[in-house]
């Protein structure tokens, strides 16, 4: 029977052509998945906190109104331990995770809480090489190129300055970070908590050295917070005129309201990197709604889903057929940037955590 089946498939391909057969195959799979997803009736997504990200990710409901979206905004440092505890109790509640890569790599992957993503990618446009910066493969955040996919590529700057309070003549170059004048006047997203604060500590360590990072943490007595919105609010208000590890989409939320428009990044090459930020995608192992999860993932990585994210957040999608969320933060072609969120950076990030723990009081 196996030989006859192969002969039949070969005959179909020879008559219809390989491209037509492929089109029929993925369309059949997609229609089957979509029908099953509608029967499941919902998809449960853990995504980034804050209205900005929610606004982008809930656009799924407009495309697929028959599938209810249950969206919960959580930072990765809160979600990863939570899902591990739930699974130990036999609870499998989540379908998709969208957020930072570090907590997924360091906690969820070792616990077996993440499934390979590639088998869930059905729509041809999702993996079309020419539509992604550096090709589709360059977006994988893990060594195996199968578990975590980064769909955002925005320039990130370690330091932001409230220029209403601090002119460039007083703070305009990298070395100014260590000027005693700014002691106690910085707000740092806590580098001990992971996230953007740790990412920017990594950038400083790599470009300026371990001792420079230790002195900055130890001598400048920066205030720390684990709340991204609080950090942006204090910077906008001028409570602290210098911020390290600020997330630009959170800042843009304030600027859209007409405040903090003169909070600017310090665009020094040694303080810059490329990040996927909260734009990393993973499918949860033993998802309760596996077909709806596939539909959500394919939507998010499609042109439509990426355009919704970019419009809501101001982030720049890696898709070349999506308008930039913020052209100011587009990576320059041909420039090699540090990416502190990929798996190869995790060992050093652990060391930086220890440095921060020792240096901060």
Secondary structure as GFF3:
##gff-version 3
##sequence-region A 1 361
A	DSSP	alpha_helix	2	16	.	.	.	ID=ss1
A	DSSP	alpha_helix	18	40	.	.	.	ID=ss2
A	DSSP	beta_strand	42	47	.	.	.	ID=ss3
A	DSSP	alpha_helix	51	57	.	.	.	ID=ss4
A	DSSP	alpha_helix	60	63	.	.	.	ID=ss5
A	DSSP	beta_strand	68	73	.	.	.	ID=ss6
A	DSSP	alpha_helix	76	88	.	.	.	ID=ss7
A	DSSP	beta_strand	96	99	.	.	.	ID=ss8
A	DSSP	alpha_helix	102	103	.	.	.	ID=ss9
A	DSSP	pi_helix	104	108	.	.	.	ID=ss10
A	DSSP	beta_strand	114	115	.	.	.	ID=ss11
A	DSSP	three_ten_helix	118	120	.	.	.	ID=ss12
A	DSSP	three_ten_helix	124	127	.	.	.	ID=ss13
A	DSSP	three_ten_helix	129	131	.	.	.	ID=ss14
A	DSSP	three_ten_helix	136	139	.	.	.	ID=ss15
A	DSSP	beta_strand	149	150	.	.	.	ID=ss16
A	DSSP	beta_strand	154	157	.	.	.	ID=ss17
A	DSSP	beta_strand	159	162	.	.	.	ID=ss18
A	DSSP	three_ten_helix	174	178	.	.	.	ID=ss19
A	DSSP	three_ten_helix	180	182	.	.	.	ID=ss20
A	DSSP	beta_strand	186	189	.	.	.	ID=ss21
A	DSSP	three_ten_helix	191	193	.	.	.	ID=ss22
A	DSSP	alpha_helix	195	208	.	.	.	ID=ss23
A	DSSP	alpha_helix	210	219	.	.	.	ID=ss24
A	DSSP	beta_strand	223	225	.	.	.	ID=ss25
A	DSSP	alpha_helix	228	237	.	.	.	ID=ss26
A	DSSP	beta_strand	242	244	.	.	.	ID=ss27
A	DSSP	alpha_helix	248	256	.	.	.	ID=ss28
A	DSSP	beta_strand	263	265	.	.	.	ID=ss29
A	DSSP	three_ten_helix	269	271	.	.	.	ID=ss30
A	DSSP	beta_strand	272	275	.	.	.	ID=ss31
A	DSSP	beta_strand	280	284	.	.	.	ID=ss32
A	DSSP	alpha_helix	290	301	.	.	.	ID=ss33
A	DSSP	alpha_helix	303	313	.	.	.	ID=ss34
A	DSSP	three_ten_helix	327	329	.	.	.	ID=ss35
A	DSSP	three_ten_helix	343	345	.	.	.	ID=ss36
A	DSSP	alpha_helix	346	359	.	.	.	ID=ss37
###
